[in-house]
Each structure stands twice: as structure tokens, then as C-alpha cells.
């Protein structure tokens, strides 16, 4: 991830037709831009959509477990990759008139030369979570949701009032259904113990025992979800860029934000939790030795500042490294001819 601290030029308008169309360079000149560092983050987050079980409020009573009783969406950071990239700083473009042999001199001394003949510095992409479907517990369990109750109706028969017993189909109370589901869970657990210990009329061994235990575990999971709920998970990936600015007193930037409802959002979306990028530039020492007077054409170049870079969630560090940031360094000159 480190960049070599070397003299670096980005040749620009001479190789970039789009720039030449915007500003015609004088004939016989070469236009170049000073480099700047952009810090790119490739962020991956996981969104959990939790669906509370319909029997959640009875989980403690019948199963002795605490269960979340409300639907909830939460977003957590899964991974993040930080990559510094060098781009042309279009606010610092210069023209030079190279003499014979000067361009070969530049190409030999500019080991970090970045050509921008295609004008491409990477494409960003963004993806948003799809709409969530409503929770569906219709296939979670095998016990009936209905029961029969006896009721007495009074009817007139030949002028006399007669009590008649009639069965009516009514909906079971929610707690009764929860109680029956809990009884089924304990019954399945009991059967599992019986199979494992051999305390059963049927004989299970090898693959048969494994299949029976797997089926019991699947049934128990279905019934348990009625109490403790279940979660759907989705993954979001997004690229975010930070371009450090030299005129800022505090070199702290919001790299991106995480929102429980929308996932990864831009730095200016205050609905999300901010993740902060902190840069601490090391001082750039003045050049040692006696400077020789430059004759003829000269070129401007940047010496980058080596920065300690740290990404945090506001409290805890996520990752840290050392990065060469050109625009936070100093500008200097060197001759490109000796006349």
C-alpha cells in the first residue's frame, strides 16, 4: 500500500485530447499537471433484516429464553480496503518548452511517471439494497391454528325452547398456539435424546441415525424461529474516495457512513454513522547543501508528505498505514536544460 517518495510528474494536455479541446496549448509546448493523492476505500457491509417471531413474547415463559420482539435492520462493516492512487491535479498545470534532449531527461528521472493518455482514473460503482419482503411464518410449524369449542344454542322446537349442542370452528388464542409449539420443541428434543441413547423401539445406526437427527434438528429450528425469529442477510459493496486538501487545518475527513436502513452512504449523508480518516503528515525537511542557480527552462514538481493514515469509527481504529500524499508536501523546481 506504500508509495515511494520520489519525484513524480503527470504529463497531461499533450497526451489528452479532451484537455486540449478545453484549452489550446501553445505550439511547441508541453503541458503537465502536478500529482495529487486520492485515497480510495473499497467498503463491504452486511445488512441484517431481522424478523421477530410471532410467539416472541412467550419465549421466556415457555422456553426460558429471551427473544427480540420487534423487527429490526442493522448494518455492520464487513471489510474495508484502503488504496492510495495518484491522479493529475488540474488546479496545478504548467507549460514548458522542452529543448532538444529535455524529454528524454524527464523520462529517465521520473520513475513514477503516470501517463493519462486515456484520461481514465478508475470507475466507481454503487449498489443499494433491494426492498425487503414481509416476514412469512406460514410454513414454520405443523400444528393446526384452529381448534373446536362446544357452545350451546337455544332453538325453538314446536313452540318450546330447546338447548342444542353445536361445534364451532374458532381460532386458537395466540398463547395456546405458542404453548403447543413449545411442547413440540421439547418433544423433539426428547426424541433426539432417545435416538442417541438407543432408548427407542426403532433401531437407528449409521446414515439412518444421521438422517433422523438432521430431520429433528430442522423441525426444531422451524419451531424455534416462531419464538426467536430469523434474519435475512445481504452484502453491499461500494467505493469511496477522499482527496486530502492542503488548506485544511485539521486533516480529518469523513470517508463514508453506515446507515442501518440504507447501508453504505456518502460522507455528506448525516443519517449514517461516520467513519473518519485521520492524516498526520510528517514535517518535510528543507533541502540540505548549497542550491545551484537554475538556468534556462525549469519544471515544478512536488515532494510528497509521508502521512500516518488511520481509519476509525470515531473511537476504535479500523486500519492504519503510511501513505505518500503529494498535495500535502512541498513544491520545488529543477532545470530541464543547462543553457
C-alpha positions, 0 to 999 in steps of 0.5 A: 500500500506504500508509495515511494517518495520520489519525484513524480510528474503527470504529463497531461494536455499533450497526451489528452485530447479532451484537455486540449479541446478545453484549452489550446496549448501553445505550439511547441509546448508541453503541458503537465499537471502536478500529482495529487493523492486520492485515497480510495476505500473499497467498503463491504457491509452486511445488512441484517433484516431481522424478523421477530417471531410471532410467539416472541413474547412467550419465549421466556415463559415457555422456553426460558429464553429471551427473544427480540420482539420487534423487527429490526435492520442493522448494518455492520462493516464487513471489510474495508480496503484502503488504496492510495492512487495518484491522479493529475491535479488540474488546479496545478498545470504548467507549460514548458518548452522542452529543448532538444534532449529535455524529454528524454531527461524527464523520462529517465528521472521520473520513475513514477511517471503516470501517463493519462493518455486515456484520461481514465482514473478508475470507475466507481460503482454503487449498489443499494439494497433491494426492498425487503419482503414481509416476514412469512411464518406460514410454513414454520410449524405443523400444528393446526391454528384452529381448534373446536369449542362446544357452545350451546344454542337455544332453538325453538322446537314446536313452540318450546325452547330447546338447548342444542349442542353445536361445534364451532370452528374458532381460532386458537388464542395466540398463547395456546398456539405458542404453548403447543409449539413449545411442547413440540420443541421439547418433544423433539428434543426428547426424541433426539435424546432417545435416538442417541441413547438407543432408548427407542423401539426403532433401531437407528445406526449409521446414515439412518441415525444421521438422517433422523437427527438432521430431520429433528434438528430442522423441525426444531429450528422451524419451531424455534424461529416462531419464538426467536425469529430469523434474519435475512442477510445481504452484502453491499459493496461500494467505493469511496474516495477522499482527496486530502486538501492542503488548506485544511487545518485539521486533516480529518475527513469523513470517508463514508457512513453506515446507515442501518436502513440504507447501508453504505452512504456518502460522507455528506449523508448525516443519517449514517454513522461516520467513519473518519480518516485521520492524516498526520503528515510528517514535517518535510525537511528543507533541502540540505547543501548549497542550491545551484542557480537554475538556468534556462527552462525549469519544471515544478514538481512536488515532494510528497508528505509521508502521512500516518493514515488511520481509519476509525469509527470515531473511537476504535481504529479500523486500519492504519498505514503510511501513505505518500500524499503529494498535495500535502508536501512541498513544491520545488523546481529543477532545470530541464536544460543547462543553457 
